[in-house]
């Protein structure tokens, strides 16, 4: 099958490259032409715009920063897509957006599969990211080979909208763990414990987490370079707050962590790395959390 891929940012570019390496035909588009160049170099064709892409591919994958941008792009693409084509939406969006997008696609006889991912950009670069699919099981099976090309842990969560819920749950936990990991490392630092030793002990303990093993290293390096912004973190925490109200589940930790990230955005800007949230504590105590031998980015 010939896929079209729209949105080649930190995550999308890695996913598109994985499709190419697995032998899929791929046409790409991003309004920032520079983002297309690494993917084009590996054999992708570039479309001049989304409409031209939609006319020349079997199915479209979108990986865009917000629901508003996804809607704007696909309102132009859907009328150009062939009946029976699929739209695979990989952006993190709300359950309401998923349902609305599906209805919009149905107007053009296009089926939709939601496919948010989790695990980090470094895993996407290795083709090992976790993929969370929501939608018709037959559609999931149709595109399963492409999903296998991009990820190695693939789940069919349930009907449309279900993947949006579980993706927000995984992200809210990650942000809670990130803030907690910064506090834990600072406590170790102020307690006179070598931070390299502290990191290793936590990693080998019941207090370990995926965030500690990955973003904890970026904290100790000082780069904070996780490829995910404060703005995106706040978007996802906002979705968690929406689900809290919708399902009647109080999320006290989420609301506290959201306040911390709002402070982080105010201090460092919305495009600052989300891992930089730990710098709030470093700056407040005038104490950097650093140890030798930790990477500036995850491989």
Order of alpha helices (4+ residues) and beta strands (2+ residues): beta-alpha-beta-alpha-beta-alpha-beta-alpha-beta-alpha-beta-alpha-beta-alpha-alpha-beta-alpha-alpha-alpha-alpha-alpha-alpha
